[in-house]
């Protein structure tokens, strides 16, 4: 029995809460995970998991073993990287999560560069606008934007982007160009179903709030982006979301003398464990990539 492999399987089972969840993260069949954990229990001579209709729960011995095993896996990862040397690249599997629109525009196009620099590394990319459970999904690092909901999260800011009102030039040719925030009430707005219809602006210390109307609401950023590019109306969004169109002029910034809060990009690591060398290296890569693209 490969002890490190068995420890990895057990740690994933505890964090996912099921054999099937661990199997999905490890990219193996559920029977293989169940067999590996059973062999580990037999080798140690103790019961590590309590199995019931409600799921899996670690025993007292299982909790102690989980804490030590997690640190051992982390130390093995760091030791391997140190032995190989920085020039040899990373190895193993890295599991990341990020929003679909942001990833399509700013992460996926640069992934070949990261993979070329680390030929021994495989990457699982989980695309979801929701803030998924990093532990349950086996995520090593998540790229998130905006204000972090979990104040206790282990996070590092990677970049910031300006937010502004934007629309296509074709929409503006049809509907006219707003000159002050109050004009927005007369326009069709593209609205997120997770956010308020009140858009708040500031200038020279004064603040203005405008309630916009939008006949179509979208639950994901990809929907907001597609609606704007279909000339359906105005949107408040980060410049990241429309970077190609702002560059070619097909999308236009509006009310530029009024300001909105910037939006931050964060690398979020699973709470309760050290960030792996692979996760830290990927966060460094994203930070460098965003800095070079904005310069």
C-alpha positions, -999 to 999 in steps of 0.1 A, spaced: 0 0 0 13 35 -10 9 53 23 10 88 9 -16 79 -17 -38 63 11 -34 94 33 -44 116 3 -75 95 -3 -85 96 33 -80 134 36 -101 140 5 -129 117 19 -130 137 51 -130 170 33 -156 160 7 -177 141 32 -182 111 9 -163 85 -11 -180 98 -43 -169 134 -36 -133 123 -30 -134 101 -61 -145 131 -82 -116 153 -69 -91 125 -73 -104 116 -107 -107 79 -99 -136 55 -93 -155 54 -60 -147 17 -53 -110 25 -56 -113 52 -29 -134 30 -6 -109 1 -10 -79 24 -3 -94 38 29 -104 3 41 -68 -9 35 -55 21 55 -78 12 84 -67 -24 83 -30 -13 82 -35 11 112 -57 -13 131 -82 14 139 -115 26 126 -111 60 109 -146 66 96 -181 60 109 -204 50 80 -241 56 83 -271 65 62 -263 102 69 -228 100 54 -193 96 67 -179 110 100 -143 106 112 -138 89 145 -117 104 172 -87 85 158 -98 96 123 -97 133 133 -62 129 148 -50 110 117 -66 136 94 -48 165 110 -14 148 108 -20 133 73 -29 168 59 3 183 72 23 153 59 9 157 24 17 194 25 52 188 37 57 161 10 46 186 -17 70 212 -4 98 187 -1 94 175 -37 94 210 -50 125 219 -31 143 187 -43 133 193 -79 145 229 -78 126 260 -90 137 255 -126 121 221 -130 85 233 -125 56 220 -105 40 186 -107 9 167 -97 -27 181 -99 -39 216 -92 -76 223 -88 -88 259 -93 -121 276 -95 -131 309 -111 -160 327 -127 -167 316 -163 -166 351 -180 -135 363 -162 -117 330 -169 -126 329 -206 -112 364 -211 -82 366 -186 -72 332 -174 -77 305 -200 -58 323 -228 -27 324 -205 -30 288 -192 -8 274 -220 21 296 -207 16 283 -171 14 247 -183 44 250 -206 65 263 -176 53 233 -155 51 202 -178 46 179 -149 14 197 -138 -22 189 -146 -50 215 -139 -87 210 -131 -106 242 -138 -140 245 -121 -160 273 -137 -188 287 -115 -201 322 -107 -212 308 -73 -189 308 -43 -185 271 -40 -173 252 -9 -135 249 -15 -130 221 10 -160 200 -3 -149 205 -39 -112 199 -33 -102 233 -46 -66 244 -41 -72 281 -49 -103 300 -60 -102 333 -79 -130 355 -66 -141 391 -73 -156 417 -51 -161 418 -13 -154 384 2 -184 370 20 -162 350 45 -142 375 65 -121 346 79 -111 333 45 -74 329 37 -71 353 8 -47 375 -11 -56 404 -33 -42 400 -68 -55 430 -88 -81 457 -90 -103 470 -118 -122 501 -124 -160 498 -126 -181 520 -148 -213 523 -169 -209 508 -203 -229 502 -235 -223 493 -271 -220 522 -296 -249 506 -315 -272 509 -284 -262 545 -278 -268 554 -315 -304 541 -310 -312 552 -274 -289 583 -269 -260 589 -246 -266 596 -209 -248 627 -197 -256 626 -159 -266 597 -137 -302 609 -136 -304 601 -174 -300 564 -167 -336 562 -155 -346 567 -191 -325 538 -204 -328 501 -204 -304 485 -179 -288 451 -179 -292 440 -143 -278 412 -122 -304 392 -103 -280 392 -73 -277 430 -71 -300 460 -64 -314 481 -92 -300 512 -73 -268 524 -89 -247 547 -67 -222 572 -80 -199 598 -64 -182 629 -76 -163 656 -56 -176 643 -23 -212 641 -33 -232 609 -39 -261 602 -62 -283 571 -64 -303 562 -94 -329 534 -96 -326 519 -131 -351 497 -149 -343 464 -166 -367 441 -183 -341 413 -183 -322 401 -153 -293 376 -153 -279 353 -127 -244 350 -142 -219 375 -156 -218 357 -189 -255 366 -194 -248 402 -186 -220 404 -210 -239 387 -238 -269 410 -233 -248 441 -235 -231 428 -267 -266 422 -281 -273 459 -277 -299 454 -250 -289 482 -228 -264 497 -202 -245 479 -175 -223 486 -146 -194 462 -148 -156 460 -143 -134 469 -173 -122 433 -171 -155 421 -184 -154 441 -216 -116 444 -221 -116 433 -258 -146 455 -267 -133 486 -249 -100 481 -268 -117 480 -302 -143 507 -294 -174 486 -298 -182 491 -261 -180 526 -247 -175 540 -211 -201 564 -199 -203 591 -172 -165 590 -167 -165 620 -145 -185 600 -119 -169 572 -100 -179 538 -87 -160 516 -62 -133 495 -78 -136 457 -78 -108 435 -65 -96 401 -76 -87 377 -48 -69 344 -46 -88 325 -19 -73 294 -3 -92 267 17 -95 277 54 -78 255 79 -48 243 58 -17 257 44 -18 269 8 1 244 -14 32 254 -34 12 248 -66 -17 271 -54 7 299 -44 26 296 -77 -7 299 -97 -17 329 -77 16 345 -84 12 338 -121 -23 353 -122 -11 384 -103 18 389 -128 -5 383 -158 -31 408 -147 -4 434 -139 12 430 -174 -22 432 -192 -31 464 -174 2 481 -180 
